[in-house]
Amino acid sequence: MNVATEPGGSDVAGPRARETTPFAEPGGSDVAGPRARGTTPLAEPGEQTAAAIAIEDHYTARNYAPLPVVAASADGVWVTDVEGRRYLDCLAAYSAVNFGHRNPQITAVAHAQLDAMTLASRAFHNDKLGPFCAALAALCRKDMVLPMNSGAEAVESGIKVARKWGTDVKGVPAGDANIVVAQNNFHGRTISIISFSSDPSARGGFGPFTPGFTAVPFGDADAVAAAIDDNTVAVLLEPIQGEAGIIVPPDDFLPRVREICTERNVLMIADEIQAGLARTGYTFACDHWGVVPDMYLLGKALGGSVVPLSAVVADAEVLGVLNPGEHGSTFGGNPLAAAIGTTVVEMLATGEFQARSAQLGEHLHARLRALIGHGVLAVRGFGLWAGVDIDPALGTGKQLCLGLAARGLLVKDTHGSTLRFAPPLVITSDEIDWAVDQLESALAEAGRARVD
Ligand SMILES: Cc1ncc(COP(=O)(O)O)c(C=O)c1O
């Protein structure tokens, strides 16, 4: 089963280790890839790796603690580092690379737009913004789109719109609006967003915080209902909590929140920035429960892994509360991002990526579930999105990620002992098998080390 031990898998010193041959077929059926990849232990980084890490460590703010892999190029599901080693990317930039690295359909549009126009600002119209908003509104079955850049900006914008809707439409006294959120949420890193985070490391030292948020346990619809009062303008939720460890709520949770929001005249806002856009086998994670929120917050994969592109999507009675001068962004809705976003929406409209995620996700989850009792405690998620709880006795999630990177597999730990598998949706069944084989062998090795 362990492809990495096949001949050709350990020739790091040889010329093949430096090969960076791109996929013959974009979208990736390169099952020979793992065998061509080098397997130098990361404990012995090459010179180029060490030099790249040294300069980054010296000059870059230390707000991340990356694995010692220095990416230099990527294609489909494969990343190549500065030494020429290849890695199967099972993080996909936290779902931003849903369509694969350098997806040719997306890069073709990006190249063409680079040669036409990239930035206009919203002081003028541009010919790409309208078609993008029309396509995205249609995909979401909503009236309007507010284009922004990062995910956090979309969340901030959604909060502003909900408060304005509360004041202008619902009649909440100005300055009194309240928003119900979930504990253990992750919606980004700005001051207002961390104001309602329950993660001490996200908040420590960053106060004072923005008032107007009430946090309730995720999955508890009664608690949501109890937290709503006359000044509540919105309930803001990730339909599946990503950073918390891919936490899927009870089946009745989102349908009940939908009902409660409708009954109490409160906006239901779904942050689909990580869960949405085909990641879980549907266009939106909310679709698993047939729930339609009043507002979608989108980002990450919307920019086709080329540009930051995020959006607030809602009906006119909600987004229509914004007037000129009340909100904006210099780069929001720029023609390069809009052209790429239109292509991403067209690709999603085919349903192909949702189907891939659903079908291959079953295979991924079945293979991962088979490891329960062999170093894995639990597996959660839908589609090509899995949170895998590792037995803490085998080491930390970070230690396991280091071992997996040495085997040529990139995954990310979250909350101690949970690993997140979120490969680009162009991954093949064979590549999934190879990835899970690496996990299986890393767990077995950790188990042996524990016994020894
Ligand atoms: C659910 C969710 N919302 C918002 C964000 C913030 O997005 P960004 O990092 O682009 O600001 C993230 C990022 O991981 C996320 O997972």
The ligand as an SDF file (V2000), in Angstrom:
LIG
                    3D

 16 16  0  0  0  0  0  0  0  0999 V2000
  -15.1750   30.5620    7.8960 C   0  0  0  0  0  0  0  0  0  0  0  0
  -14.1460   31.6310    7.6460 C   0  0  0  0  0  0  0  0  0  0  0  0
  -14.5280   32.9080    7.6000 N   0  0  0  0  0  0  0  0  0  0  0  0
  -13.6530   33.8900    7.3660 C   0  0  0  0  0  0  0  0  0  0  0  0
  -12.3060   33.6190    7.1900 C   0  0  0  0  0  0  0  0  0  0  0  0
  -11.3390   34.7490    6.9560 C   0  0  0  0  0  0  0  0  0  0  0  0
  -10.8800   34.7410    5.6530 O   0  0  0  0  0  0  0  0  0  0  0  0
   -9.5480   35.5440    5.2680 P   0  0  0  0  0  0  0  0  0  0  0  0
   -8.3990   34.7930    5.8570 O   0  0  0  0  0  0  0  0  0  0  0  0
   -9.5290   35.5520    3.7570 O   0  0  0  0  0  0  0  0  0  0  0  0
   -9.6840   36.9140    5.8330 O   0  0  0  0  0  0  0  0  0  0  0  0
  -11.8710   32.2960    7.2320 C   0  0  0  0  0  0  0  0  0  0  0  0
  -10.4450   31.9680    7.0490 C   0  0  0  0  0  0  0  0  0  0  0  0
   -9.9790   30.8850    7.3190 O   0  0  0  0  0  0  0  0  0  0  0  0
  -12.8150   31.2630    7.4660 C   0  0  0  0  0  0  0  0  0  0  0  0
  -12.4490   29.9870    7.5370 O   0  0  0  0  0  0  0  0  0  0  0  0
  1  2  1  0
  2  3  1  0
  2 15  2  0
  3  4  2  0
  4  5  1  0
  5  6  1  0
  5 12  2  0
  6  7  1  0
  7  8  1  0
  8  9  2  0
  8 10  1  0
  8 11  1  0
 12 13  1  0
 12 15  1  0
 13 14  2  0
 15 16  1  0
M  END
$$$$
